[in-house]
Amino acid sequence: MFFYFYTLITFMMKKLFFLSVASILLACAPEKLPADLLIKNANIYTVDSDFSTANALVVKDGKILEIGLKPELELKYKIKETYDAKGNTMVPGLIDAHAHLYGLGLGLQQVDLVGTTSFDEVLSRIITFQNEKNAAYIIGRGWDQNDWEDKNFPTKEKLDSLFPDTPVALRRIDGHALLVNSKALELAGITAKTKMPGGEVVLENGEPAGVIVDNPMELVFNTYPKITKEVSVEALLDAEKEAVKYGLTTIDDAGLERDVIELIDSLQKEGDFKLRMYAMVSNSPENLDYYLNNGTYKTERLNVRSFKIYSDGALGSRGAAMRKSYSDMPGHFGAMMTTAAQLDSIATRLANSEFQMNSHAIGDSANIAVLRAYKKALQGKKDKRWRVEHAQIISAQDFEYFDANNNILPSVQPTHATSDMYWAEDKIGAKRLKGAYAYKQLLNKAGSIALGTDFPVERVNPMYTFYAAVARKDLENKPENGFQMKDALTREEALKGMTIWAAFANFEEDEKGSIEVGKFADFTILDKDIMQVEDSEIPNTKVVATFINGELVYKAE
């Protein structure tokens, strides 16, 4: 009996001891820290300086709080919400360094001519659209005669026959040529005598044929029905849905007017528009005066600190300014939309401000004019990060202008290479083609390269950008061995171009572009590991989820 009581008392004393120790340990254990979101079971490419990986992270107040492993983070934080990535790949929120979001939105309300394989198909789509909409002014975009059997510019006769009393204006895929009918020409006051520098009214038998290239297009645009605020809001919100569906979290909109920029700002502040925007202000005397007087403008979702200048037109419409004439049209050189003197004047004004100069340059003549203006204006300046948008055809000696000290950077769109490769040599010849779409050469000189799509000229999907950059093939996996593979990027370089280098080109590398503590919680989750899968699987990669500021803004069905 004594032994029984002794054993019982000993057991009770030990139990009390362990309970006391446990109570002390619990009392001493740190209280769990509050956090808004845990993302777990993810294959995370952080794109930090070591290109390190992780499998979980914690978000608080829209920013990354800690990165690590799931068990330790769950023990440390009191989590409001958990997202299980289920082993899918996560990358920093994708940035499109050159696109036209507002233009995409407006285009969604017009005739879609992308992918048409003949002029007859263009006409068929217009008829279908007009039967549904009965528009007072028919506006469309997306035709490309280079994709048709007959690669000559179309003319206005069939449009006149179908729509004698309704104006029709159809913008080419690149935005640098316009097909119109006689009613639109009449409203715009365009005749055979109409002349404007930086473009042309194409004539046939001494009369306007219906195609207008570059600057004279403004005469037609001025006759378009006024875009109301309601239409603009709808356009922005529709385009945002498309962007986040493809994993984009920041868009660099390459050419916006002040009223649209201010509308974006108001929608963001009201919480109705989630996308982050880097706004390139359209170059005009009024915009230059206003923004240079008022300075740059920055919120967490909107950054207004650059001007977009068009130096020339597009290659597909032979508007790109070339040093020597087009191989398929002797005596034709394209045209400068902004003269070398005008480029110098704008560059001088911007060099003494905080604004970037971001210049569209396609032809080798346009590129050297831009590069010379930049170099002259930036003498003695540091870290200005002025951008050459497209940098499409560069003479061999002119690559030296791109500057690893961050004064002159390339911003390119890889799908342009795979769209143009079937006809580019016909237009410029084999010799000049060697310096075209030369992304690796540009990267080697500049130290970084920003990648975009130029949508709606190309498709919105950034996986096509990644694929074109690394495989140099189109969506039919052609050509078999890739197009000019000497200028292909590695997968790591391509991902950087769509994240941290794009952020750098926007002066935003300290707040986005990589998954690091303190940066915005912008993420793109993919159903395939784009750093490991076969090349052919890259364009089939789907977005599982898109996060902006730690908020789930898109989830695949």
TORLUMGU-843544 format. One record per residue: residue in three letters; x, y, z of N, C-alpha, C in turn. Coordinates in steps of 0.001 Angstrom, whole numbers, plus 500000, padded with zeros to 6 digits. Layout:
REM residues N
alaXYZXYZXYZ;...
REM end
This chain:
REM residues 557
met500839498794500000500000500000500000500873501254500000;phe501906501244500869502831502386500923503468502645499551;phe503870501530498916504519501661497605503565502265496576;tyr502287501900496676501280502418495730501138503924495877;phe501004504376497185500854505822497422502124506589497033;tyr503259505986497275504531506624496906504617506824495389;thr504240505763494669504265505837493198503294506888492687;leu502092506930493259501076507890492832501525509313493087;ile502085509555494288502551510904494631503690511324493696;thr504606510379493411505730510691492508505227511050491117;phe504244510266490654503671510536489318503018511909489264;met502279512230490306501579513514490334502567514677490388;met503639514499491140504645515557491246505335515784489891;lys505643514683489189506265514806487864505328515509486893;lys504029515144486961503046515748486054502931517238486308;leu502896517592487604502836519013487956504080519749487478;phe505222519078487595506481519694487151506446519995485650;phe506045518977484889506015519159483427504967520187483006;leu503828520202483718502814521216483429503331522611483715;ser504088522713484809504658524010485168505667524466484124;val506534523521483696507530523857482669506836524271481379;ala505788523502480992505058523828479762504422525206479855;ser503867525514481046503239526825481232504270527936481114;ile505439527683481693506505528692481615506942528896480174;leu507109527766479442507536527865478041506496528596477193;leu505209528261477450504150528937476700504108530416477029;ala504334530709478294504323532117478716505472532882478088;cys506593532155477864507770532808477292507753532832475760;ala506918531951475148506887531873473678506379533182473104;pro507003533658472028506563534916471436505157534775470844;glu504386535827470946503042535832470369503160535872468850;lys502277535132468177502316535101466723502070536487466148;leu502827536808465112502722538124464485501574538135463472;pro500853539236463368499732539287462419500223539384460977;ala499544538701460073499845538770458645498548538550457874;asp498513539084456663497281539024455874497172537770455026;leu498305537315454478498253536235453495499487535358453601;leu499249534050453562500329533075453405500130532367452073;ile501151532384451229501149531560450021502098530399450284;lys501576529189450164502374528008450494502398527029449324;asn503328526086449425503454525013448427503628525566447014;ala504448526589446892504710527206445587506155526949445170;asn506367526857443884507718526791443317508084528224442931;ile508702528946443871508886530390443721510253530717443129;tyr510226531436442004511442532049441471511415533511441900;thr512313533877442806512257535222443386512784536299442437;val513673535923441508514359536858440616515119537923441419;asp515620537528442590516507538408443339517909538334442727;ser518884538950443365520222539014442780520866537637442631;asp520430536664443452520948535296443360520030534374442571;phe518925534896442072517899534110441393517520532900442259;ser517305533175443550517028532113444513515581531639444414;thr515312530496445061513974529920445051513467529771446488;ala512171529588446630511546529383447942510244528630447707;asn509521528322448797508229527645448595507064528291449322;ala507345529375450073506250530048450780506645531486451087;leu505648532316451307505905533693451735504676534251452452;val504914535332453162503865535983453947503738537435453511;val502498537908453453502193539265453007501449540016454101;lys501800541283454277501059542160455180500988543550454569;asp499792544127454587499568545487454081500065545660452644;gly499842544640451847500168544734450430501620544543450072;lys502460544214451059503885544040450788504378542709451345;ile505497542252450797506069540976451217506722541146452578;leu506291540316453531506784540428454900507950539478455150;glu507838538251454660508917537275454848508781536176453795;ile509941535624453400509996534543452428510713533376453076;gly510207532168452878510890531032453490510185529735453222;leu510031528917454294509394527615454201508067527637454941;lys507131526836454480505785526849455038505734526588456548;pro506371525543457093506200525251458521506634526407459425;glu507797526975459129508311528029460004507455529293459916;leu506914529576458737506076530763458590504727530579459273;glu504178529382459208502900529104459882503056529200461393;leu504203528796461904504444528882463350504642530325463803;lys505209531136462944505583532497463325504443533495463207;tyr503504533266462243502502534283461941501077533792462165;lys500256534722462583498811534482462665498215534962461341;ile497849534016460502497499534296459111495986534490458957;lys495596535556458263494169535768457986493679534874456845;glu494522534712455824494113533976454634495296533187454089;thr495021531977453610496071531120453054495725530747451620;tyr496726530826450751496556530386449363497511529229449126;asp496957528069448765497758526891448477498046526850446980;ala499312527043446615499697527062445202499771525666444595;lys499717524636445429499643523245444981500804522870444049;gly501975523389444367503165523036443616503374523821442335;asn502468524738442008502614525529440783503752526548440906;thr504182527041439771505308527983439708504817529404439946;met505552530140440762505224531540441049506410532417440689;val506124533502439970507147534468439594506680535851440023;pro507589536826440041507141538194440337506050538611439352;gly505150539474439790504100539963438908504683540434437592;leu504162539936436483504741540228435175504453541668434758;ile505460542294434178505385543683433724505463543694432209;asp504513544360431562504599544564430117505208545937429901;ala506456545971429430507209547220429366506821548113428195;his505957547626427307505501548471426208504200547896425669;ala503099548565425962501796548116425494500888549330425358;his499659549061424929498667550127424767497359549640425389;leu497294549694426714496147549155427434494866549900427058;tyr494930551214427068493744552001426728493330551731425285;gly494304551624424406494009551302423013493377549927422869;leu493847548963423661493246547635423657491783547719424067;gly491517548481425114490148548605425606489223549232424582;leu489692550291423934488888550922422882488676549941421725;gly489720549180421408489624548227420310488604547133420569;leu488391546792421835487398545776422170485981546235421846;gln485827547547421604484519548105421261484424548435419769;gln485409547966418979485453548254417546485531546946416746;val485652547060415431485754545864414586487138545232414765;asp487161543968415145488423543252415331488820542595414012;leu489949543068413451490417542558412164491699541744412289;val492096541452413514493324540680413745493137539261413222;gly494137538782412497494109537408412006493383537216410692;thr492907538296410091492244538157408792493256537700407742;thr492826536782406878493735536195405903493508536715404486;ser492562537651404350492308538263403044491486539533403257;phe491462540380402233490640541589402314489157541233402328;asp488790540146401668487393539711401699486957539353403119;glu487872538758403900487534538444405295487386539727406106;val488208540728405810488059542036406454486655542574406198;leu486221542546404955484902543055404598483794542265405288;ser483968540952405371482962540109406023482808540478407495;arg483938540702408169483871541066409591483208542429409790;ile483485543350408875482868544681408990481358544577408816;ile480929543797407860479486543630407618478799543030408844;thr479407541991409427478844541367410634478761542364411771;phe479848543125411976479882544145413035478782545180412818;gln478656545676411612477697546740411345476256546248411440;asn476017544991411103474671544441411269474262544398412737;glu475254544224413615474968544174415057474933545558415688;lys475850546456415262476045547726415966475357548919415292;asn475218548851413965474678549993413214475378551295413614;ala476727551270413571477525552418414018477442553559413024;ala477448554779413552477435555961412687478796556156412029;tyr479851555620412663481214555690412118481853554341412410;ile482205553600411374482775552258411558484286552379411739;ile484768551920412896486191551990413221486672550582413552;gly487825550221413011488376548902413279489890548914413269;arg490467547768413638491927547671413658492346546212413549;gly493503545992412899494124544676412964494487544045411641;trp494136544670410505494476544046409223495981544129408951;asp496467543145408219497891543100407856498011542440406487;gln498246543254405476498296542731404111499437541745403902;asn500433541761404795501531540797404673501079539364404967;asp499908539215405596499370537891405894498430537397404794;trp498226538205403753497295537841402684498058537326401472;glu497362536613400614497983536167399366498392537361398504;asp497487538356398426497803539611397746498369540571398785;lys499671540832398730500335541599399780500378543100399482;asn499668543533398455499562544966398175498563545603399139;phe498731546906399377497755547622400190496363547491399547;pro495323547304400368493965547315399827493577548742399414;thr492509548864398677492015550176398255490568550346398688;lys490015551527398449488745551911399052487495551498398269;glu487634550980397045486478550784396180485397549888396797;lys485793548760397361484797547854397935484139548460399172;leu484903549205399949484312549899401094483294550932400620;asp483621551638399559482697552636399013481401551992398546;ser481518550813397936480339550123397436479435549659398570;leu480061549143399639479280548633400773478758549735401683;phe479552550781401868479206551836402829479395553216402193;pro478540553570401255478724554850400558478471556067401442;asp477643555914402466477255557063403286477747556985404727;thr478421555897405069478933555718406438480452555743406404;pro481082556645407146482554556668407146483133555394407754;val484213554910407155484896553696407621486379554014407744;ala486968553671408881488409553855409105488959552610409781;leu489875551929409118490403550650409581491916550750409745;arg492368550673410980493791550856411264494548549552411066;arg495707549651410450496558548472410262497008547943411621;ile497434546677411673497821546024412924498854546821413705;asp499816547457413013500873548192413706500461549598414105;gly499275550038413656498797551374414001499342552484413137;his500150552152412130500833553186411344500312553339409923;ala499196552703409620498531552919408333497032552788408563;leu496275553485407742494826553553407909494166553366406544;leu493226552424406472492425552256405267491069552917405504;val490688553832404611489424554568404787488636554537403485;asn487332554804403615486513554927402410486391556396402018;ser485675556640400927485569558012400406484850558938401382;lys483867558409402117483132559243403073484072559744404170;ala484965558877404650485931559288405679486912560302405117;leu487343560113403872488241561085403245487554562444403124;glu486291562417402752485526563670402609485424564407403937;leu485078563672405008484956564301406330486289564883406789;ala487391564212406460488723564651406893489303565734405986;gly488646565992404856489142567001403931490398566583403196;ile490579565278403037491781564753402386491541564623400883;thr492452565189400115492408565098398657493780564697398146;ala493900564628396841495190564310396224496239565364396530;lys495808566580396907496738567671397197497191567702398658;thr496603566827399490496945566824400918498377566330401117;lys499193567168401719500586566811402005500890567124403469;met501526566167404157501977566388405527503320565709405700;pro504271566364406366505552565699406630505348564515407563;gly506203563515407424506129562362408321505045561381407949;gly504733561263406657503722560314406234503254560614404831;glu502232559904404382501748560141403028500301559693402870;val499632560305401907498351559840401417498664559070400137;val498465557759400158498807556931399004497842557242397859;leu498417557489396679497614557853395508497610556717394486;glu496522556653393740496409555725392623495687556456391491;asn496317556497390343495773557269389220495507558719389604;gly496389559257390461496304560664390834495276560994391902;glu494604559977392473493591560201393498493893559362394737;pro493408559772395935493624558964397132493086557545396948;ala493948556567397202493567555164397019492815554607398215;gly492903555314399358492224554859400567493161554557401712;val494470554448401426495438554171402481496201555443402836;ile496292555690404136497016556849404667498061556313405636;val499281556814405554500387556320406382500858557413407338;asp500866557090408618501421557909409704500785559292409857;asn501539560391409857501030561681410339499704562150409734;pro499446561986408435498158562450407899496951561702408471;met497192560571409149496092559849409782495364560711410797;glu496078561689411388495466562573412381494264563320411809;leu494295563624410526493175564323409907491906563484409976;val492052562180409870490900561274410007490505561118411474;phe491500560929412334491205560757413762490390561938414303;asn490674563121413776489972564313414263488488564304413923;thr488074563425413012486653563337412654485919562230413405;tyr486652561447414209486003560365414950484977560925415932;pro483934560173416239482997560585417296483744560782418611;lys483329561743419381483980562041420659483866560848421607;ile484977560510422247484983559421423222484540559978424568;thr483431559507425078482908559998426351483677559379427516;lys483510559958428682484138559415429886483646557998430136;glu482364557754429896481795556432430127482456555386429228;val482690555763427969483355554851427035484793554589427491;ser485481555623427944486866555473428402486952554561429623;val486033554723430559486029553876431750485796552421431360;glu484824552195430501484544550833430042485755550233429345;ala486426551037428532487608550560427820488707550142428791;leu488978550956429789490031550647430757489708549398431565;leu488471549284432011488099548133432833488076546843432021;asp487620546927430768487637545737429909489065545287429638;ala489941546245429381491339545909429102492029545361430338;glu491697545886431499492289545377432739491953543894432923;lys490722543503432626490330542097432755491213541210431875;glu491491541681430658492353540919429760493770540816430327;ala494273541914430865495660541947431342495876541012432527;val495023541085433536495240540252434729494996538783434425;lys494152538501433431493913537108433020495194536458432516;tyr496094537286432013497366536773431502498529537039432460;gly498225537340433714499261537442434729499994538759434792;leu499522539770434078500181541077434087499730541886435299;thr500688542500435976500378543301437166500768544771436988;thr501669545054436043502039546430435692502063546544434176;ile501480547633433667501507547909432238502183549255432013;asp503159549286431100503717550547430625502898550949429400;asp502006551929429551501166552338428425501911553389427620;ala502245553024426370503166553820425557502432554887424755;gly501955555911425454501347557059424797499947557352425279;leu499823558149426333498522558493426894498362559999426985;glu497139560461426776496829561863426960496534562151428435;arg496638563407428804496487563805430197495138563392430780;asp494049563533429999492732563218430552492600561730430871;val493221560863430065493161559423430334494015559080431552;ile495178559693431661496038559476432836495301559862434109;glu494637560992434087493913561450435280492708560565435577;leu492086559996434538490985559059434740491490557775435394;ile492621557278434935493225556090435543493508556341437020;asp494072557484437319494395557837438704493143557827439573;ser492066558411439080490836558472439872490235557082440072;leu490267556249439030489734554889439156490556554066440144;gln491877554251440127492736553537441072492460553989442501;lys492317555274442705492081555795444057490732555357444605;glu489777555150443713488456554668444138488427553160444340;gly489526552489443990489606551043444151488959550259443037;asp488605550933441941487919550267440836488884549693439798;phe490131550125439846491123549731438841492379549319439590;lys492721548030439514493777547473440355495163547504439717;leu495220547434438396496512547371437703497418548537438072;arg498702548245438154499674549333438265500016549805436853;met500187551116436695500413551693435376501644552583435381;tyr502476552403434362503576553326434091503172554091432842;ala502854555356433007502275556139431921503349556902431164;met503428556632429855504248557454428966503312558501428367;val503589559750428638502732560834428170502947561048426674;ser501854561145425916501973561416424482502628562774424259;asn503589562799423347504303564034423071503420565028422325;ser503222566177422937502548567308422295503016568551423029;pro502970569709422390503390570932423085502617571163424383;glu501297570875424349500469571094425545500882570161426675;asn501105568882426351501498567928427385502893568227427928;leu503812568581427039505155568933427496505115570110428463;asp504379571147428097504309572334428950503682571994430307;tyr502586571248430285501882570962431544502746570125432483;tyr503277569005431988503987568096432886505367568610433270;leu506038569325432381507330569889432771507154570996433798;asn506048571696433753505758572719434763505344572107436091;asn504659570949436041504114570352437268504955569202437811;gly505850568669437008506747567621437485506154566222437382;thr506956565233437766506520563842437730505419563619438756;tyr504684562524438572503572562211439487503639560730439834;lys503581560410441143503765559021441561502837558666442705;thr502087557568442525501380556919443621501864555470443645;glu501289554641444516501708553236444540501269552482443294;arg500266553007442581499758552289441409499960553038440093;leu500347554283440146500520555076438928501833555842438993;asn502577555773437881503842556485437790503863557245436460;val503899558572436544503913559408435345505255560122435306;arg506198559583434481507528560188434476508247559988433149;ser507480559830432062508150559713430770507288560304429663;phe507934560640428556507241561103427356507498560120426228;lys506461559835425472506546558930424327506608559756423045;ile507666559530422284507881560252421028507928559226419888;tyr507237559519418788507302558680417593508321559284416643;ser509426558577416424510410559106415480510087558698414049;asp509509557491413868509138557042412523507922556141412602;gly507599555472411496506434554600411442506807553145411646;ala506167552252410886506352550811411067506925550177409802;leu507594549053409995508224548368408871507185547769407923;gly506142547179408482505159546490407662504424547391406692;ser504301548673407033503645549634406139504676550508405417;arg505934550125405499507069550842404904507127552290405381;gly506743552508406630506847553841407211508083554003408068;ala508771552883408363510016552954409130511069553707408325;ala511763554637408980512746555478408281514061554726408122;met514462554522406862515643553728406540516740554600405930;arg518010554228406189519153554954405631519253554749404116;lys518946553534403675518905553231402248517490552767401918;ser517132552830400666515746552556400298515360551105400572;tyr514073550878400646513540549543400886513965548603399748;ser514308547387400123514753546405399131513641546056398149;asp512374546103398616511260545749397748510548546972397165;met511118548180397406510552549385396814511664550410396632;pro512458550264395597513576551188395360513100552640395322;gly513883553506395972513541554922396010512637555316397154;his512153554321397922511282554623399073512073554394400358;phe512096555407401231512918555364402436512106555382403726;gly510770555357403654509979555597404848510018557068405195;ala509666557394406454509632558818406821509832559004408315;met510496560107408659510610560518410052509329561256410444;met508673560769411473507494561466411983507890562658412849;thr509047562537413484509630563632414256511032563847413702;thr511333565033413247512620565276412597513770565229413607;ala514974565109413079516153565096413947516249566378414766;ala515921567517414170515951568793414900514924568807416012;gln513747568267415739512709568203416770513104567256417892;leu513722566135417544514213565213418577515226565903419476;asp516140566653418885517140567388419668516471568379420621;ser515469569092420129514790570100420935514069569461422127;ile513350568384421862512631567693422946513615567116423951;ala514689566497423446515688565890424332516333566927425234;thr516615568096424699517235569162425500516308569585426638;arg515011569701426348514058570078427393513956568992428470;leu513874567746428049513654566661429007514906566338429816;ala516094566590429257517336566244429944517496566993431256;asn516881568152431367516977568955432591515801568730433527;ser515044567639433287513919567291434153514107565868434662;glu513133565391435434513158564018435914512462563067434947;phe511955563596433853511223562763432904512164562002431973;gln511755560760431675512423559981430643511990560478429272;met512827560175428272512431560293426881512396558878426324;asn511219558419425926511029557066425416510573557163423965;ser511446556815423028511213557097421621511010555834420805;his509880555793420111509611554750419117510623554903417979;ala511358553823417691512330553859416594512399552476415968;ile512022552401414686512004551130413974513163551049412972;gly513202551961412009514225551915410970515602552311411467;asp516642551921410734518007552255411147518258553760411132;ser517606554480410233517759555936410200517099556586411411;ala515917556106411775515234556635412959516017556323414226;asn516551555104414317517300554729415514518533555603415710;ile519290555860414652520487556672414838520121558122415151;ala519024558608414603518596559977414936518252560081416413;val517535559094416928517182559071418356518433558940419209;leu519306558007418859520508557758419664521431558979419698;arg521564559663418589522398560873418573521790561974419427;ala520468562128419340519801563141420162519976562837421641;tyr519840561554422010520012561153423402521439561456423884;lys522418561006423105523814561173423527524163562649423706;lys523713563471422782524005564906422857523361565534424094;ala522101565214424346521381565838425460521842565321426817;leu522362564095426860522689563467428139524158563595428527;gln524919564392427803526317564614428161526414565100429610;gly527195564379430415527384564770431803526288564305432740;lys525251563667432213524145563178433036524392561726433436;lys523767561303434512523914559921434971522547559314435269;asp522430558020434990521266557223435374519950557841434906;lys519892558249433656518655558844433122517707557787432566;arg518247556659432149517460555513431687516498555878430552;trp516943556696429629516129556991428457516038555735427602;arg514871555527427038514578554261426382514374554426424874;val514898553453424140514594553344422717513554552233422586;glu512325552632422287511228551675422192511279550977420827;his511382549682420847511485548775419694512943548550419302;ala513732549631419119515151549457418728515262548344417693;gln514468548448416641514200547281415803515285546985414769;ile515761548004414063516804547776413050517960548721413364;ile519071548163413787520222548952414236521415548670413329;ser522053549717412846523300549532412087524381549018413035;ala525301548207412491526278547504413327527030548442414269;gln527445549612413774528240550529414595527406551253415647;asp526081551228415508525240552030416398524862551323417697;phe525160550032417826524916549346419093525729549976420219;glu526848550634419862527720551226420878527037552336421666;tyr525970552901421154525278553983421862524564553480423119;phe524172552200423131523466551671424297524463551544425438;asp524029551933426623524949552321427679524709551521428952;ala525702550717429362525589549952430604525583550845431837;asn525901552124431674525816553067432795524412553662432934;asn523478553088432193522048553346432396521556554689431877;asn522190555232430881521637556421430260520747556085429064;ile521065555009428331520278554644427155519983553145427214;leu518692552795427273518262551410427433517367550968426274;pro517430549683425894516503549154424892515242548598425539;ser514109548840424889512828548272425299512225547621424059;val512135546282424053511800545556422826510608544626423042;gln510081544124421921508918543249421945509242542003421123;pro509621540903421775510115539722421060509159539142420024;thr507845539263420226506935538688419231506946539473417927;his507479540703417929507643541403416653508588540627415735;ala509624540044416323510585539290415517509907538109414839;thr509096537371415592508488536158415034507265536467414178;ser506711537662414287505643538087413382506221538577412054;asp507347539292412139507917539948410962508855539053410150;met509301537948410740510405537187410140510088536646408747;tyr508818536491408414508465535918407118508653536903405968;trp508606538209406278508694539194405203509737540287405428;ala510353540326406606511289541411406929512472541448405957;glu513009540283405597514165540275404692513799540824403313;asp512575540567402872512138541111401584512166542638401603;lys511855543212402758511770544667402852513121545341403056;ile514024544705403808515271545401404144516532544667403686;gly516400543429403211517566542694402731518306541965403839;ala519117540991403458519797540121404423520820540867405274;lys521521541828404699522570542529405434521992543323406592;arg520957544108406321520358544918407394519631544050408422;leu519154542884407982518429542004408900519319541514410041;lys520640541479409812521559541012410857521518541902412106;gly521193543165411905521103544074413048519677544337413489;ala518751543471413043517338543642413382516912542626414445;tyr516045543062415359515520542186416419516687541556417190;ala517711542355417424518997541844417937519054541981419457;tyr518226541206420136518033541396421575519272541057422397;lys519988540016422014521187539650422774522267540715422616;gln522439541234421409523432542286421202523067543526422025;leu521796543871422054521344545024422833521582544801424324;leu521269543605424804521483543290426219522957543376426574;asn523802542834425730525241542841426020525785544266426135;lys525247545184425367525714546569425418525103547343426577;ala523803547139426823523091547971427800523106547395429207;gly523333546092429344523346545474430668521984545035431150;ser520924545510430516519563545066430820518709545332429584;ile517566544660429527516654544857428402515226544650428909;ala514356545592428618512957545515429049512136544878427943;leu511260543940428311510470543201427330508980543539427455;gly508326543667426319506888543918426291506256543221425111;thr504979543542424865504243542910423772503877543885422661;asp503649545162423027503093546160422115501639545840421780;phe500932545093422668499526544826422363498770546157422274;pro497749546268421404497117545198420633497768544923419281;val498963545493419020499672545139417788499970543640417790;glu500434543119418925500609541686419126499615541238420199;arg499599539966420503498650539445421492499091539809422908;val498143539789423817498395540221425193499269539231425955;asn499151537951425664499745536881426458501272537010426595;pro501795537265427803503254537414427978504021536104427832;met503331534967427875504028533698427629504525533626426180;tyr503830534309425281504303534374423896505566535226423808;thr505632536267424628506845537095424711508031536248425154;phe507820535492426227508882534649426789509347533628425752;tyr508394532996425075508704531969424083509470532549422897;ala508998533689422397509673534316421256511083534763421619;ala511278535181422865512602535645423300513606534510423383;val513169533341423863514127532255424104514191531252422956;ala513057530981422295513026529992421214513083530637419844;arg512701531935419767512680532682418506511837531936417463;lys510679531446417905509738530754417037508351531357417190;asp507503531139416171506117531570416283505283530453416902;leu503970530642416976503117529681417666502924528386416887;glu503419528348415664503421527099414897504773526394414995;asn505598526854415972506930526294416214507840526400414996;lys507700527508414282508532527770413117509345529038413330;pro510555529113412730511229528059411977511773526963412893;glu512085525835412319512466524657413104513631524944414040;asn514625525687413573515812525955414388515825527354414988;gly514692528039414915514616529380415481515114530441414516;phe514656531667414727514983532798413852516154533587414442;gln517263533658413708518449534409414149518775534130415620;met519057532851415904519227532399417287520412533046418000;lys521300533686417265522408534380417931521886535474418861;asp520667535925418625520108536990419458519001536512420385;ala518913535185420591517972534649421574518455534985422988;leu517521535102423910517835535312425319517732533987426063;thr518459533858427165518281532700428036516955532868428782;arg516494531800429391515232531889430144515361532850431324;glu516510532811431976516702533726433103516677535168432623;glu517323535442431491517322536802430943515915537231430531;ala515167536316429927513809536649429495512921536961430687;leu513017536161431748512187536422432924512588537743433574;lys513880538025433633514313539319434160513774540472433307;gly513767540274431987513261541314431104511795541616431307;met511052540637431842509621540793432082509321541148433533;thr510371541274434344510163541566435770511146542654436234;ile512307542253436731513192543213437388513789544227436421;trp514137543810435197514689544778434240513615545724433726;ala512401545232433588511295546120433207511036547129434320;ala511087546668435568510923547586436707512047548616436724;phe513274548169436443514418549078436391514216550152435328;ala513698549757434177513460550714433096512426551760433486;asn511633551462434532510616552387435050511057553097436325;phe512311552925436736512797553466438016512012552880439193;glu511581551628439072510734551024440097511319549730440661;glu512613549515440469513218548254440890513256548070442396;asp513101549154443158513110549028444619511748548640445180;glu510721548627444334509385548326444840508704547150444138;lys509242546714443027508625545598442298509664544938441403;gly509249543873440713510133543220439757510850541997440293;ser510818541802441608511375540602442228510597540330443507;ile510691539102443977510010538702445209511012538830446345;glu510974539983447003511888540290448099511130541038449189;val511609540894450404510960541525451556510869543036451349;gly509697543581451601509462545018451486508898545446450147;lys508945544576449150508401544939447837506910544639447765;phe506248545223446770504834544986446577504556543496446390;ala503439543051446936503038541649446835502306541415445525;asp503058541533444423502538541298443076503128539984442572;phe502250539016442257502724537690441869501905537153440701;thr502555536306439916501882535566438852502142534088439089;ile501073533294439145501194531859439380500818531122438098;leu501721530229437665501606529552436374501441528047436558;asp500793527406435597500569525960435720501743525130435217;lys502765525790434667503965525081434218505205525821434714;asp506277525085434882507551525687435278508260526158434008;ile508097527432433669508634527945432409510157527955432371;met510786527741433518512247527688433534512774526287433219;gln511862525289433168512298523909433001511618523160431862;val510383523503431516509653522717430524510292522834429144;glu509905521925428258510360521998426876509918523324426254;asp510728523829425329510393525095424670508959525105424145;ser508565524015423517507255523963422872506100524068423857;glu506366523830425140505320523902426164505137525323426709;ile506102526190426461506027527540427035504759528289426601;pro504437528349425295503254529119424919501942528495425381;asn501969527235425814500755526582426328500571526803427821;thr501507527497428445501435527763429882500254528687430190;lys499484528332431211498313529112431606498553529791432954;val497883530920433150497939531617434434496897531009435369;val497343530594436530496462530026437546495863531133438403;ala496702532116438744496233533211439606497136534422439437;thr496544535591439655497286536852439621496999537616440894;phe498057538054441573497928538856442798498510540245442547;ile497799541263442968498315542631442989498103543189444384;asn499208543618445002499146544159446358498619543130447360;gly498917541858447092498451540802447980496999540423447778;glu496337541026446814494926540752446545494814539840445318;leu494012538805445439493775537902444322492843538602443335;val493408539036442193492614539792441218492189538929440029;tyr492773537737439927492337536794438888492612535382439372;lys491622534515439162491770533098439473491160532305438330;ala491934531373437779491447530558436669490263529716437120;glu489331529526436221488147528708436525488543527247436704;
REM end
